[in-house]
Amino acid sequence: MANIKSQIKRNRQNEKRRLRNRVARGKARAALGKARAIIETGQAEEAKSSVLLAISALDKASQRGVLHKNNVARRKSRLMKQLATMKPVEVKKVEAPKEEVQIEPEAEAKPVKKAATTRKATSRKTTAEPKKATTTKKATTAKKTTAAKKKAE
């Protein structure tokens, strides 16, 4: 804790600014996340509008001095690049099959069992056994140095 009056005031100001900046940074981060998620789904119109909202949030954060202008420019550039390379989802009409082909039970493929994982589940011991004292390299060197100091005295 600071003893100087001006430093106490400075700490109060910094805390207020940190909270204010946190809101702007959080809004920008959330808008970016939503835009990226919508781009992944491939919905073109929604993606475009969400990218515009994300860019707006980034610009506001930059104006307020929360994020650096180059940082904002880099994020906007990456987002626009993702939007440009986005593949829109095509809606296909499902047609009814013309002829139904019945598969005989003998010809059906049997489901293939997946190989068992080699990883074993770790379980914690519930018994109250005392832990063995394990000495690390640091602990042994610390013991040696204290022993050397005692000899020197």
N, C-alpha and C positions, 0 to 999 in steps of 0.2 A: 504494500500500500504506500502510495506517495505521501510524503510529508509536506512538500511545497504546495502552497495554495494554487499557484498557476498550473502545476502538474495535475492537481486534483480536478481542476476545471477542465483541463485538456482531456483527461480520461473520461469525464462525463460527455464532452462533445464527441469524442471518438466513438463512444458506445451508441450515441444517438445516430451518428452517421453510419455506423456499421449496420444497425437495424434498418435504416432507410435504404442503404445500398443492397442489403440482403433481399428486400422485397423486389427491387427492380431486377436483380440478377436471377432470382427465382422465377419471375414471370418470363424472362427471356429464355431461360433454360427449359421451362415447361412448354412454351410455345414451340421451341425447336424440336423437342421430343415428340409433340403431337404431330408436327409437320412431317417429321421423318417416318412416323408410324403410318400416316395416311399415304405417304409416297410408296411405302412398302405394299400397301393394299392394292395400289394401282388405280385408284379412283381419281381421274384427271381433274375434274372440276373442284372437288373438295381439296385436293392436294394444292392446287393453285391458290385457293383462298387461304388455306392454312399457312402456306409459305409466305404470303403477303402479311398475314398477322404476325408471323415469327420475325420477319424483317422489320416490321414496325416496332415490335418489342425490343429488338436488338438496337435499333436506331435511338429509341428513347433511353435505353441504358447508356448508350454512348454519349448522348447529349447531357445526361446528368453526371457524367464522369465516372460511372460505375465500371464500365468496360472501356478498354482502350480502343480507339478508332480502327487501328489495324487488326485487332482481334475481332472486332465486329465485321470488318470487311472480309476477313478470311472465312468466318462462319457463314456469312451471307453467300459468298462465292461457292462454298462447298454445298450449301443447301440448293442453290440455283442449278448447280451441276447435277445434283441428284434428281432434281425435278426434270431437267432436260433429258436425262438418260432413262427416265421412268418408262416402263412399258405398261400402257393402259390395259386393263382387263377387258377382254372381249366377251360379250354375252352371246353364247351360242344357243340356238334353238335345239331342243331335244326332240328328235323325231322318234316316233314309235317304230319298232323293228317290223320290217315287212314280213319276214318269215321267222317263226320261232323255232329255233333248233334246240332239241332236247338232248342233253348229254346223258349218256348211259351211266349208271352208277359205277361200272367197272372203269370207265375212262376218266372219272373225276380224279383230280390230283389230291393226294393226301396232304394235309397241312404239315409243314416241316417244323419240327421242334427246334427252338433256338438253343444253342449251346449254353450250358450253365456258365455263369460268370465266374471268373477265377478269384474275384475279390471276396474276401471273407468279411462278414460284419464284425465290427469291433464292439465289444461289450465292456462296460465298466464293472469293476469288482465292487460288490456291495458289502463285502466284509471289511471290518475295520482293522486291517493289518497295518502295522507301522511301516512307513516308507523307509526303504533302505537309503542310507546316506550315500549319495553319489558325489564324488568329488570331481569337479571340472578342472580343466587346466588352469583357469584363473584362480580357483580356490587353492590348488596345490602351490601355485607360485606365491600366492598371498601368505600361505603358511610358512613357506621357506623364507620370505622376506622378513616376516615378523620374528622368526627364529634367528635370523642373521642379526637383526637389530638388538635382540636380547643378548646375544653373544658379544656384540660390540660394546654394550654398556658394561 
